[in-house]
Amino acid sequence: MNNRLKVLRAERDWSQADLAERLGVSRQTVNALETGRYDPSLPLAFRIARVFAQPIEAIFIDTEQGPAA
């Protein structure tokens, strides 16, 4: 799953540590999220959406979508 975390964080001039503190996770978790090595749990995805005041779908992009029905 791709995401826009790095872009959104940069727009706010936040470091990975800044975002981690706002989310209640480690800086390493933020790095893993940004690089696509870790997909967030649903509760964490909702926290991320709240921090950025955007819907989850505007932050996370499903790369495994099948063809449209």
Predicted model as a PDB file, atoms N, CA, C, CB and O in Angstrom, pLDDT in the B-factor column:
MODEL        1                                                                  
ATOM      1  N   MET A   1       0.847  -1.177   0.000  1.00 82.00           N  
ATOM      2  CA  MET A   1       0.000   0.000   0.000  1.00 82.00           C  
ATOM      3  C   MET A   1       0.896   1.245   0.000  1.00 82.00           C  
ATOM      4  CB  MET A   1      -0.965  -0.005   1.228  1.00 82.00           C  
ATOM      5  O   MET A   1       1.776   1.390   0.848  1.00 82.00           O  
ATOM      6  N   ASN A   2       0.660   2.114  -0.940  1.00 91.00           N  
ATOM      7  CA  ASN A   2       1.400   3.376  -0.994  1.00 91.00           C  
ATOM      8  C   ASN A   2       0.691   4.413  -0.131  1.00 91.00           C  
ATOM      9  CB  ASN A   2       1.537   3.882  -2.460  1.00 91.00           C  
ATOM     10  O   ASN A   2      -0.488   4.278   0.196  1.00 91.00           O  
ATOM     11  N   ASN A   3       1.435   5.441   0.224  1.00 95.00           N  
ATOM     12  CA  ASN A   3       0.814   6.502   1.027  1.00 95.00           C  
ATOM     13  C   ASN A   3       1.498   7.834   0.745  1.00 95.00           C  
ATOM     14  CB  ASN A   3       0.888   6.165   2.540  1.00 95.00           C  
ATOM     15  O   ASN A   3       2.552   7.898   0.113  1.00 95.00           O  
ATOM     16  N   ARG A   4       0.863   8.895   1.236  1.00 96.00           N  
ATOM     17  CA  ARG A   4       1.358  10.259   1.037  1.00 96.00           C  
ATOM     18  C   ARG A   4       1.927  10.843   2.331  1.00 96.00           C  
ATOM     19  CB  ARG A   4       0.235  11.158   0.509  1.00 96.00           C  
ATOM     20  O   ARG A   4       2.026  12.063   2.463  1.00 96.00           O  
ATOM     21  N   LEU A   5       2.302   9.991   3.284  1.00 97.00           N  
ATOM     22  CA  LEU A   5       2.756  10.482   4.589  1.00 97.00           C  
ATOM     23  C   LEU A   5       3.948  11.427   4.487  1.00 97.00           C  
ATOM     24  CB  LEU A   5       3.118   9.316   5.477  1.00 97.00           C  
ATOM     25  O   LEU A   5       3.956  12.489   5.111  1.00 97.00           O  
ATOM     26  N   LYS A   6       4.947  11.050   3.710  1.00 97.00           N  
ATOM     27  CA  LYS A   6       6.151  11.878   3.623  1.00 97.00           C  
ATOM     28  C   LYS A   6       5.824  13.266   3.068  1.00 97.00           C  
ATOM     29  CB  LYS A   6       7.209  11.191   2.741  1.00 97.00           C  
ATOM     30  O   LYS A   6       6.332  14.273   3.562  1.00 97.00           O  
ATOM     31  N   VAL A   7       4.978  13.314   2.045  1.00 97.00           N  
ATOM     32  CA  VAL A   7       4.587  14.593   1.438  1.00 97.00           C  
ATOM     33  C   VAL A   7       3.803  15.437   2.436  1.00 97.00           C  
ATOM     34  CB  VAL A   7       3.747  14.359   0.160  1.00 97.00           C  
ATOM     35  O   VAL A   7       4.085  16.622   2.615  1.00 97.00           O  
ATOM     36  N   LEU A   8       2.819  14.821   3.082  1.00 98.00           N  
ATOM     37  CA  LEU A   8       1.997  15.554   4.050  1.00 98.00           C  
ATOM     38  C   LEU A   8       2.839  16.065   5.216  1.00 98.00           C  
ATOM     39  CB  LEU A   8       0.864  14.660   4.575  1.00 98.00           C  
ATOM     40  O   LEU A   8       2.650  17.185   5.690  1.00 98.00           O  
ATOM     41  N   ARG A   9       3.764  15.236   5.666  1.00 97.00           N  
ATOM     42  CA  ARG A   9       4.650  15.632   6.774  1.00 97.00           C  
ATOM     43  C   ARG A   9       5.543  16.790   6.344  1.00 97.00           C  
ATOM     44  CB  ARG A   9       5.517  14.432   7.244  1.00 97.00           C  
ATOM     45  O   ARG A   9       5.728  17.747   7.096  1.00 97.00           O  
ATOM     46  N   ALA A  10       6.093  16.706   5.143  1.00 97.00           N  
ATOM     47  CA  ALA A  10       6.979  17.764   4.634  1.00 97.00           C  
ATOM     48  C   ALA A  10       6.232  19.082   4.466  1.00 97.00           C  
ATOM     49  CB  ALA A  10       7.599  17.344   3.295  1.00 97.00           C  
ATOM     50  O   ALA A  10       6.788  20.148   4.732  1.00 97.00           O  
ATOM     51  N   GLU A  11       4.973  19.017   4.024  1.00 97.00           N  
ATOM     52  CA  GLU A  11       4.171  20.232   3.860  1.00 97.00           C  
ATOM     53  C   GLU A  11       4.010  20.988   5.184  1.00 97.00           C  
ATOM     54  CB  GLU A  11       2.794  19.879   3.291  1.00 97.00           C  
ATOM     55  O   GLU A  11       3.838  22.206   5.203  1.00 97.00           O  
ATOM     56  N   ARG A  12       4.070  20.251   6.267  1.00 97.00           N  
ATOM     57  CA  ARG A  12       3.921  20.865   7.593  1.00 97.00           C  
ATOM     58  C   ARG A  12       5.269  21.136   8.264  1.00 97.00           C  
ATOM     59  CB  ARG A  12       3.077  19.966   8.490  1.00 97.00           C  
ATOM     60  O   ARG A  12       5.324  21.645   9.383  1.00 97.00           O  
ATOM     61  N   ASP A  13       6.352  20.792   7.568  1.00 98.00           N  
ATOM     62  CA  ASP A  13       7.707  20.972   8.089  1.00 98.00           C  
ATOM     63  C   ASP A  13       7.908  20.194   9.391  1.00 98.00           C  
ATOM     64  CB  ASP A  13       7.996  22.461   8.316  1.00 98.00           C  
ATOM     65  O   ASP A  13       8.546  20.683  10.324  1.00 98.00           O  
ATOM     66  N   TRP A  14       7.358  18.981   9.442  1.00 98.00           N  
ATOM     67  CA  TRP A  14       7.508  18.109  10.605  1.00 98.00           C  
ATOM     68  C   TRP A  14       8.593  17.080  10.316  1.00 98.00           C  
ATOM     69  CB  TRP A  14       6.163  17.410  10.960  1.00 98.00           C  
ATOM     70  O   TRP A  14       8.708  16.596   9.190  1.00 98.00           O  
ATOM     71  N   SER A  15       9.370  16.753  11.306  1.00 98.00           N  
ATOM     72  CA  SER A  15      10.314  15.652  11.193  1.00 98.00           C  
ATOM     73  C   SER A  15       9.556  14.343  11.426  1.00 98.00           C  
ATOM     74  CB  SER A  15      11.497  15.813  12.209  1.00 98.00           C  
ATOM     75  O   SER A  15       8.400  14.352  11.849  1.00 98.00           O  
ATOM     76  N   GLN A  16      10.212  13.233  11.148  1.00 98.00           N  
ATOM     77  CA  GLN A  16       9.588  11.942  11.458  1.00 98.00           C  
ATOM     78  C   GLN A  16       9.318  11.837  12.955  1.00 98.00           C  
ATOM     79  CB  GLN A  16      10.486  10.770  10.990  1.00 98.00           C  
ATOM     80  O   GLN A  16       8.302  11.277  13.367  1.00 98.00           O  
ATOM     81  N   ALA A  17      10.221  12.373  13.765  1.00 98.00           N  
ATOM     82  CA  ALA A  17      10.032  12.347  15.221  1.00 98.00           C  
ATOM     83  C   ALA A  17       8.821  13.181  15.631  1.00 98.00           C  
ATOM     84  CB  ALA A  17      11.293  12.862  15.937  1.00 98.00           C  
ATOM     85  O   ALA A  17       8.080  12.796  16.535  1.00 98.00           O  
ATOM     86  N   ASP A  18       8.618  14.321  14.973  1.00 98.00           N  
ATOM     87  CA  ASP A  18       7.446  15.164  15.268  1.00 98.00           C  
ATOM     88  C   ASP A  18       6.154  14.396  15.001  1.00 98.00           C  
ATOM     89  CB  ASP A  18       7.477  16.464  14.421  1.00 98.00           C  
ATOM     90  O   ASP A  18       5.245  14.383  15.831  1.00 98.00           O  
ATOM     91  N   LEU A  19       6.085  13.760  13.840  1.00 98.00           N  
ATOM     92  CA  LEU A  19       4.887  13.005  13.490  1.00 98.00           C  
ATOM     93  C   LEU A  19       4.708  11.821  14.439  1.00 98.00           C  
ATOM     94  CB  LEU A  19       4.962  12.517  12.030  1.00 98.00           C  
ATOM     95  O   LEU A  19       3.596  11.539  14.884  1.00 98.00           O  
ATOM     96  N   ALA A  20       5.797  11.136  14.744  1.00 98.00           N  
ATOM     97  CA  ALA A  20       5.720   9.995  15.661  1.00 98.00           C  
ATOM     98  C   ALA A  20       5.134  10.411  17.001  1.00 98.00           C  
ATOM     99  CB  ALA A  20       7.106   9.374  15.865  1.00 98.00           C  
ATOM    100  O   ALA A  20       4.297   9.704  17.562  1.00 98.00           O  
ATOM    101  N   GLU A  21       5.567  11.549  17.515  1.00 98.00           N  
ATOM    102  CA  GLU A  21       5.059  12.036  18.803  1.00 98.00           C  
ATOM    103  C   GLU A  21       3.560  12.316  18.710  1.00 98.00           C  
ATOM    104  CB  GLU A  21       5.818  13.314  19.242  1.00 98.00           C  
ATOM    105  O   GLU A  21       2.808  11.978  19.625  1.00 98.00           O  
ATOM    106  N   ARG A  22       3.129  12.921  17.630  1.00 98.00           N  
ATOM    107  CA  ARG A  22       1.699  13.233  17.455  1.00 98.00           C  
ATOM    108  C   ARG A  22       0.853  11.958  17.356  1.00 98.00           C  
ATOM    109  CB  ARG A  22       1.493  14.095  16.194  1.00 98.00           C  
ATOM    110  O   ARG A  22      -0.311  11.941  17.759  1.00 98.00           O  
ATOM    111  N   LEU A  23       1.458  10.892  16.813  1.00 98.00           N  
ATOM    112  CA  LEU A  23       0.726   9.644  16.623  1.00 98.00           C  
ATOM    113  C   LEU A  23       0.874   8.674  17.794  1.00 98.00           C  
ATOM    114  CB  LEU A  23       1.189   8.978  15.361  1.00 98.00           C  
ATOM    115  O   LEU A  23       0.114   7.711  17.903  1.00 98.00           O  
ATOM    116  N   GLY A  24       1.842   8.923  18.663  1.00 98.00           N  
ATOM    117  CA  GLY A  24       2.085   8.009  19.775  1.00 98.00           C  
ATOM    118  C   GLY A  24       2.782   6.727  19.342  1.00 98.00           C  
ATOM    119  O   GLY A  24       2.541   5.655  19.898  1.00 98.00           O  
ATOM    120  N   VAL A  25       3.661   6.854  18.330  1.00 98.00           N  
ATOM    121  CA  VAL A  25       4.442   5.711  17.848  1.00 98.00           C  
ATOM    122  C   VAL A  25       5.917   6.115  17.811  1.00 98.00           C  
ATOM    123  CB  VAL A  25       3.950   5.239  16.427  1.00 98.00           C  
ATOM    124  O   VAL A  25       6.263   7.262  18.098  1.00 98.00           O  
ATOM    125  N   SER A  26       6.772   5.170  17.457  1.00 98.00           N  
ATOM    126  CA  SER A  26       8.199   5.483  17.361  1.00 98.00           C  
ATOM    127  C   SER A  26       8.529   6.130  16.021  1.00 98.00           C  
ATOM    128  CB  SER A  26       9.040   4.215  17.554  1.00 98.00           C  
ATOM    129  O   SER A  26       7.762   6.017  15.064  1.00 98.00           O  
ATOM    130  N   ARG A  27       9.671   6.806  15.957  1.00 98.00           N  
ATOM    131  CA  ARG A  27      10.141   7.378  14.696  1.00 98.00           C  
ATOM    132  C   ARG A  27      10.385   6.262  13.685  1.00 98.00           C  
ATOM    133  CB  ARG A  27      11.434   8.209  14.914  1.00 98.00           C  
ATOM    134  O   ARG A  27      10.167   6.448  12.487  1.00 98.00           O  
ATOM    135  N   GLN A  28      10.835   5.109  14.160  1.00 98.00           N  
ATOM    136  CA  GLN A  28      11.080   3.979  13.270  1.00 98.00           C  
ATOM    137  C   GLN A  28       9.784   3.495  12.616  1.00 98.00           C  
ATOM    138  CB  GLN A  28      11.740   2.833  14.041  1.00 98.00           C  
ATOM    139  O   GLN A  28       9.786   3.065  11.463  1.00 98.00           O  
ATOM    140  N   THR A  29       8.678   3.569  13.362  1.00 98.00           N  
ATOM    141  CA  THR A  29       7.378   3.193  12.796  1.00 98.00           C  
ATOM    142  C   THR A  29       6.990   4.153  11.689  1.00 98.00           C  
ATOM    143  CB  THR A  29       6.289   3.171  13.886  1.00 98.00           C  
ATOM    144  O   THR A  29       6.508   3.728  10.639  1.00 98.00           O  
ATOM    145  N   VAL A  30       7.196   5.446  11.912  1.00 98.00           N  
ATOM    146  CA  VAL A  30       6.887   6.437  10.878  1.00 98.00           C  
ATOM    147  C   VAL A  30       7.738   6.171   9.640  1.00 98.00           C  
ATOM    148  CB  VAL A  30       7.126   7.878  11.403  1.00 98.00           C  
ATOM    149  O   VAL A  30       7.233   6.230   8.519  1.00 98.00           O  
ATOM    150  N   ASN A  31       9.009   5.882   9.830  1.00 98.00           N  
ATOM    151  CA  ASN A  31       9.889   5.585   8.704  1.00 98.00           C  
ATOM    152  C   ASN A  31       9.398   4.353   7.949  1.00 98.00           C  
ATOM    153  CB  ASN A  31      11.332   5.372   9.188  1.00 98.00           C  
ATOM    154  O   ASN A  31       9.365   4.358   6.718  1.00 98.00           O  
ATOM    155  N   ALA A  32       9.019   3.309   8.664  1.00 97.00           N  
ATOM    156  CA  ALA A  32       8.531   2.082   8.029  1.00 97.00           C  
ATOM    157  C   ALA A  32       7.227   2.336   7.263  1.00 97.00           C  
ATOM    158  CB  ALA A  32       8.318   0.983   9.086  1.00 97.00           C  
ATOM    159  O   ALA A  32       7.013   1.766   6.193  1.00 97.00           O  
ATOM    160  N   LEU A  33       6.363   3.187   7.810  1.00 97.00           N  
ATOM    161  CA  LEU A  33       5.121   3.545   7.117  1.00 97.00           C  
ATOM    162  C   LEU A  33       5.431   4.293   5.824  1.00 97.00           C  
ATOM    163  CB  LEU A  33       4.216   4.405   8.030  1.00 97.00           C  
ATOM    164  O   LEU A  33       4.882   3.979   4.769  1.00 97.00           O  
ATOM    165  N   GLU A  34       6.318   5.287   5.915  1.00 96.00           N  
ATOM    166  CA  GLU A  34       6.645   6.116   4.751  1.00 96.00           C  
ATOM    167  C   GLU A  34       7.291   5.318   3.633  1.00 96.00           C  
ATOM    168  CB  GLU A  34       7.564   7.243   5.158  1.00 96.00           C  
ATOM    169  O   GLU A  34       7.064   5.605   2.457  1.00 96.00           O  
ATOM    170  N   THR A  35       8.086   4.329   3.978  1.00 95.00           N  
ATOM    171  CA  THR A  35       8.801   3.550   2.961  1.00 95.00           C  
ATOM    172  C   THR A  35       8.012   2.328   2.500  1.00 95.00           C  
ATOM    173  CB  THR A  35      10.148   3.109   3.499  1.00 95.00           C  
ATOM    174  O   THR A  35       8.485   1.570   1.653  1.00 95.00           O  
ATOM    175  N   GLY A  36       6.815   2.132   3.050  1.00 91.00           N  
ATOM    176  CA  GLY A  36       5.966   1.030   2.625  1.00 91.00           C  
ATOM    177  C   GLY A  36       6.336  -0.320   3.193  1.00 91.00           C  
ATOM    178  O   GLY A  36       5.832  -1.342   2.728  1.00 91.00           O  
ATOM    179  N   ARG A  37       7.205  -0.349   4.187  1.00 95.00           N  
ATOM    180  CA  ARG A  37       7.585  -1.614   4.816  1.00 95.00           C  
ATOM    181  C   ARG A  37       6.555  -2.060   5.859  1.00 95.00           C  
ATOM    182  CB  ARG A  37       8.962  -1.483   5.467  1.00 95.00           C  
ATOM    183  O   ARG A  37       6.605  -3.193   6.338  1.00 95.00           O  
ATOM    184  N   TYR A  38       5.629  -1.173   6.206  1.00 94.00           N  
ATOM    185  CA  TYR A  38       4.649  -1.472   7.255  1.00 94.00           C  
ATOM    186  C   TYR A  38       3.329  -0.803   6.893  1.00 94.00           C  
ATOM    187  CB  TYR A  38       5.152  -0.991   8.659  1.00 94.00           C  
ATOM    188  O   TYR A  38       3.285   0.393   6.605  1.00 94.00           O  
ATOM    189  N   ASP A  39       2.262  -1.582   6.910  1.00 93.00           N  
ATOM    190  CA  ASP A  39       0.917  -1.036   6.722  1.00 93.00           C  
ATOM    191  C   ASP A  39       0.314  -0.815   8.104  1.00 93.00           C  
ATOM    192  CB  ASP A  39       0.015  -1.994   5.848  1.00 93.00           C  
ATOM    193  O   ASP A  39       0.405  -1.693   8.962  1.00 93.00           O  
ATOM    194  N   PRO A  40      -0.296   0.335   8.331  1.00 95.00           N  
ATOM    195  CA  PRO A  40      -0.810   0.634   9.670  1.00 95.00           C  
ATOM    196  C   PRO A  40      -2.046  -0.196  10.019  1.00 95.00           C  
ATOM    197  CB  PRO A  40      -1.142   2.112   9.777  1.00 95.00           C  
ATOM    198  O   PRO A  40      -2.788  -0.633   9.140  1.00 95.00           O  
ATOM    199  N   SER A  41      -2.244  -0.398  11.299  1.00 96.00           N  
ATOM    200  CA  SER A  41      -3.494  -0.988  11.767  1.00 96.00           C  
ATOM    201  C   SER A  41      -4.605   0.013  11.478  1.00 96.00           C  
ATOM    202  CB  SER A  41      -3.429  -1.350  13.300  1.00 96.00           C  
ATOM    203  O   SER A  41      -4.332   1.184  11.216  1.00 96.00           O  
ATOM    204  N   LEU A  42      -5.837  -0.433  11.524  1.00 96.00           N  
ATOM    205  CA  LEU A  42      -6.956   0.481  11.284  1.00 96.00           C  
ATOM    206  C   LEU A  42      -6.993   1.614  12.307  1.00 96.00           C  
ATOM    207  CB  LEU A  42      -8.273  -0.285  11.314  1.00 96.00           C  
ATOM    208  O   LEU A  42      -7.187   2.765  11.917  1.00 96.00           O  
ATOM    209  N   PRO A  43      -6.813   1.329  13.623  1.00 97.00           N  
ATOM    210  CA  PRO A  43      -6.792   2.453  14.577  1.00 97.00           C  
ATOM    211  C   PRO A  43      -5.683   3.468  14.284  1.00 97.00           C  
ATOM    212  CB  PRO A  43      -6.623   1.923  15.991  1.00 97.00           C  
ATOM    213  O   PRO A  43      -5.899   4.673  14.417  1.00 97.00           O  
ATOM    214  N   LEU A  44      -4.496   2.991  13.886  1.00 98.00           N  
ATOM    215  CA  LEU A  44      -3.404   3.914  13.573  1.00 98.00           C  
ATOM    216  C   LEU A  44      -3.729   4.700  12.303  1.00 98.00           C  
ATOM    217  CB  LEU A  44      -2.068   3.146  13.407  1.00 98.00           C  
ATOM    218  O   LEU A  44      -3.433   5.893  12.234  1.00 98.00           O  
ATOM    219  N   ALA A  45      -4.324   4.069  11.311  1.00 97.00           N  
ATOM    220  CA  ALA A  45      -4.710   4.780  10.089  1.00 97.00           C  
ATOM    221  C   ALA A  45      -5.697   5.899  10.409  1.00 97.00           C  
ATOM    222  CB  ALA A  45      -5.324   3.804   9.066  1.00 97.00           C  
ATOM    223  O   ALA A  45      -5.605   6.984   9.835  1.00 97.00           O  
ATOM    224  N   PHE A  46      -6.643   5.647  11.321  1.00 97.00           N  
ATOM    225  CA  PHE A  46      -7.585   6.694  11.718  1.00 97.00           C  
ATOM    226  C   PHE A  46      -6.872   7.823  12.464  1.00 97.00           C  
ATOM    227  CB  PHE A  46      -8.700   6.103  12.596  1.00 97.00           C  
ATOM    228  O   PHE A  46      -7.213   8.990  12.274  1.00 97.00           O  
ATOM    229  N   ARG A  47      -5.888   7.498  13.309  1.00 98.00           N  
ATOM    230  CA  ARG A  47      -5.119   8.552  14.003  1.00 98.00           C  
ATOM    231  C   ARG A  47      -4.359   9.403  12.998  1.00 98.00           C  
ATOM    232  CB  ARG A  47      -4.132   7.932  15.027  1.00 98.00           C  
ATOM    233  O   ARG A  47      -4.320  10.627  13.114  1.00 98.00           O  
ATOM    234  N   ILE A  48      -3.758   8.749  12.013  1.00 98.00           N  
ATOM    235  CA  ILE A  48      -3.024   9.480  10.975  1.00 98.00           C  
ATOM    236  C   ILE A  48      -3.975  10.418  10.231  1.00 98.00           C  
ATOM    237  CB  ILE A  48      -2.343   8.495   9.982  1.00 98.00           C  
ATOM    238  O   ILE A  48      -3.646  11.580   9.993  1.00 98.00           O  
ATOM    239  N   ALA A  49      -5.136   9.919   9.871  1.00 98.00           N  
ATOM    240  CA  ALA A  49      -6.122  10.749   9.165  1.00 98.00           C  
ATOM    241  C   ALA A  49      -6.532  11.947  10.008  1.00 98.00           C  
ATOM    242  CB  ALA A  49      -7.361   9.919   8.798  1.00 98.00           C  
ATOM    243  O   ALA A  49      -6.678  13.051   9.481  1.00 98.00           O  
ATOM    244  N   ARG A  50      -6.720  11.747  11.311  1.00 98.00           N  
ATOM    245  CA  ARG A  50      -7.089  12.865  12.196  1.00 98.00           C  
ATOM    246  C   ARG A  50      -5.964  13.893  12.296  1.00 98.00           C  
ATOM    247  CB  ARG A  50      -7.441  12.341  13.598  1.00 98.00           C  
ATOM    248  O   ARG A  50      -6.216  15.098  12.259  1.00 98.00           O  
ATOM    249  N   VAL A  51      -4.730  13.420  12.421  1.00 98.00           N  
ATOM    250  CA  VAL A  51      -3.583  14.333  12.536  1.00 98.00           C  
ATOM    251  C   VAL A  51      -3.477  15.229  11.311  1.00 98.00           C  
ATOM    252  CB  VAL A  51      -2.276  13.542  12.721  1.00 98.00           C  
ATOM    253  O   VAL A  51      -3.171  16.416  11.427  1.00 98.00           O  
ATOM    254  N   PHE A  52      -3.731  14.660  10.135  1.00 98.00           N  
ATOM    255  CA  PHE A  52      -3.623  15.428   8.891  1.00 98.00           C  
ATOM    256  C   PHE A  52      -4.958  16.035   8.447  1.00 98.00           C  
ATOM    257  CB  PHE A  52      -3.081  14.539   7.788  1.00 98.00           C  
ATOM    258  O   PHE A  52      -5.017  16.730   7.433  1.00 98.00           O  
ATOM    259  N   ALA A  53      -6.021  15.777   9.198  1.00 98.00           N  
ATOM    260  CA  ALA A  53      -7.358  16.299   8.893  1.00 98.00           C  
ATOM    261  C   ALA A  53      -7.767  15.970   7.460  1.00 98.00           C  
ATOM    262  CB  ALA A  53      -7.403  17.818   9.113  1.00 98.00           C  
ATOM    263  O   ALA A  53      -8.269  16.821   6.725  1.00 98.00           O  
ATOM    264  N   GLN A  54      -7.538  14.711   7.083  1.00 97.00           N  
ATOM    265  CA  GLN A  54      -7.895  14.244   5.740  1.00 97.00           C  
ATOM    266  C   GLN A  54      -8.517  12.860   5.862  1.00 97.00           C  
ATOM    267  CB  GLN A  54      -6.645  14.215   4.793  1.00 97.00           C  
ATOM    268  O   GLN A  54      -8.257  12.144   6.829  1.00 97.00           O  
ATOM    269  N   PRO A  55      -9.338  12.479   4.888  1.00 96.00           N  
ATOM    270  CA  PRO A  55      -9.876  11.115   4.915  1.00 96.00           C  
ATOM    271  C   PRO A  55      -8.765  10.097   4.666  1.00 96.00           C  
ATOM    272  CB  PRO A  55     -10.999  10.951   3.862  1.00 96.00           C  
ATOM    273  O   PRO A  55      -7.775  10.393   3.996  1.00 96.00           O  
ATOM    274  N   ILE A  56      -8.938   8.916   5.203  1.00 95.00           N  
ATOM    275  CA  ILE A  56      -7.946   7.855   5.032  1.00 95.00           C  
ATOM    276  C   ILE A  56      -7.625   7.647   3.550  1.00 95.00           C  
ATOM    277  CB  ILE A  56      -8.450   6.540   5.658  1.00 95.00           C  
ATOM    278  O   ILE A  56      -6.466   7.455   3.184  1.00 95.00           O  
ATOM    279  N   GLU A  57      -8.647   7.686   2.706  1.00 93.00           N  
ATOM    280  CA  GLU A  57      -8.453   7.431   1.272  1.00 93.00           C  
ATOM    281  C   GLU A  57      -7.578   8.480   0.598  1.00 93.00           C  
ATOM    282  CB  GLU A  57      -9.793   7.374   0.572  1.00 93.00           C  
ATOM    283  O   GLU A  57      -7.014   8.219  -0.465  1.00 93.00           O  
ATOM    284  N   ALA A  58      -7.455   9.660   1.195  1.00 94.00           N  
ATOM    285  CA  ALA A  58      -6.602  10.709   0.638  1.00 94.00           C  
ATOM    286  C   ALA A  58      -5.135  10.509   1.030  1.00 94.00           C  
ATOM    287  CB  ALA A  58      -7.087  12.082   1.105  1.00 94.00           C  
ATOM    288  O   ALA A  58      -4.243  11.142   0.465  1.00 94.00           O  
ATOM    289  N   ILE A  59      -4.898   9.631   1.996  1.00 96.00           N  
ATOM    290  CA  ILE A  59      -3.538   9.401   2.496  1.00 96.00           C  
ATOM    291  C   ILE A  59      -2.982   8.070   2.001  1.00 96.00           C  
ATOM    292  CB  ILE A  59      -3.521   9.436   4.027  1.00 96.00           C  
ATOM    293  O   ILE A  59      -1.820   7.983   1.603  1.00 96.00           O  
ATOM    294  N   PHE A  60      -3.813   7.043   2.029  1.00 93.00           N  
ATOM    295  CA  PHE A  60      -3.374   5.691   1.663  1.00 93.00           C  
ATOM    296  C   PHE A  60      -3.977   5.281   0.331  1.00 93.00           C  
ATOM    297  CB  PHE A  60      -3.760   4.676   2.754  1.00 93.00           C  
ATOM    298  O   PHE A  60      -5.170   5.463   0.089  1.00 93.00           O  
ATOM    299  N   ILE A  61      -3.122   4.717  -0.540  1.00 86.00           N  
ATOM    300  CA  ILE A  61      -3.535   4.309  -1.870  1.00 86.00           C  
ATOM    301  C   ILE A  61      -3.411   2.797  -1.968  1.00 86.00           C  
ATOM    302  CB  ILE A  61      -2.687   5.013  -2.967  1.00 86.00           C  
ATOM    303  O   ILE A  61      -2.321   2.249  -1.800  1.00 86.00           O  
ATOM    304  N   ASP A  62      -4.516   2.123  -2.236  1.00 79.00           N  
ATOM    305  CA  ASP A  62      -4.528   0.665  -2.350  1.00 79.00           C  
ATOM    306  C   ASP A  62      -3.923   0.272  -3.693  1.00 79.00           C  
ATOM    307  CB  ASP A  62      -5.976   0.099  -2.204  1.00 79.00           C  
ATOM    308  O   ASP A  62      -4.509   0.540  -4.742  1.00 79.00           O  
ATOM    309  N   THR A  63      -2.770  -0.354  -3.666  1.00 75.00           N  
ATOM    310  CA  THR A  63      -2.084  -0.758  -4.908  1.00 75.00           C  
ATOM    311  C   THR A  63      -2.499  -2.154  -5.351  1.00 75.00           C  
ATOM    312  CB  THR A  63      -0.565  -0.710  -4.718  1.00 75.00           C  
ATOM    313  O   THR A  63      -2.068  -2.614  -6.408  1.00 75.00           O  
ATOM    314  N   GLU A  64      -3.329  -2.840  -4.562  1.00 73.00           N  
ATOM    315  CA  GLU A  64      -3.742  -4.206  -4.893  1.00 73.00           C  
ATOM    316  C   GLU A  64      -5.188  -4.255  -5.346  1.00 73.00           C  
ATOM    317  CB  GLU A  64      -3.546  -5.126  -3.697  1.00 73.00           C  
ATOM    318  O   GLU A  64      -5.825  -5.305  -5.263  1.00 73.00           O  
ATOM    319  N   GLN A  65      -5.715  -3.149  -5.820  1.00 65.00           N  
ATOM    320  CA  GLN A  65      -7.100  -3.124  -6.301  1.00 65.00           C  
ATOM    321  C   GLN A  65      -7.223  -3.985  -7.539  1.00 65.00           C  
ATOM    322  CB  GLN A  65      -7.561  -1.680  -6.600  1.00 65.00           C  
ATOM    323  O   GLN A  65      -6.374  -3.945  -8.430  1.00 65.00           O  
ATOM    324  N   GLY A  66      -8.279  -4.754  -7.584  1.00 51.00           N  
ATOM    325  CA  GLY A  66      -8.566  -5.555  -8.767  1.00 51.00           C  
ATOM    326  C   GLY A  66      -9.280  -4.680  -9.788  1.00 51.00           C  
ATOM    327  O   GLY A  66      -9.507  -3.495  -9.547  1.00 51.00           O  
ATOM    328  N   PRO A  67      -9.630  -5.264 -10.920  1.00 54.00           N  
ATOM    329  CA  PRO A  67     -10.346  -4.494 -11.933  1.00 54.00           C  
ATOM    330  C   PRO A  67     -11.727  -4.077 -11.431  1.00 54.00           C  
ATOM    331  CB  PRO A  67     -10.477  -5.306 -13.226  1.00 54.00           C  
ATOM    332  O   PRO A  67     -12.342  -4.776 -10.626  1.00 54.00           O  
ATOM    333  N   ALA A  68     -12.195  -2.952 -11.904  1.00 52.00           N  
ATOM    334  CA  ALA A  68     -13.505  -2.442 -11.497  1.00 52.00           C  
ATOM    335  C   ALA A  68     -14.595  -3.385 -12.003  1.00 52.00           C  
ATOM    336  CB  ALA A  68     -13.732  -0.998 -12.036  1.00 52.00           C  
ATOM    337  O   ALA A  68     -14.481  -3.964 -13.083  1.00 52.00           O  
ATOM    338  N   ALA A  69     -15.632  -3.525 -11.218  1.00 49.00           N  
ATOM    339  CA  ALA A  69     -16.735  -4.433 -11.601  1.00 49.00           C  
ATOM    340  C   ALA A  69     -17.650  -3.758 -12.593  1.00 49.00           C  
ATOM    341  CB  ALA A  69     -17.543  -4.880 -10.366  1.00 49.00           C  
ATOM    342  O   ALA A  69     -18.631  -4.356 -13.034  1.00 49.00           O  
TER     343      ALA A  69                                                      
ENDMDL                                                                          
END                                                                             
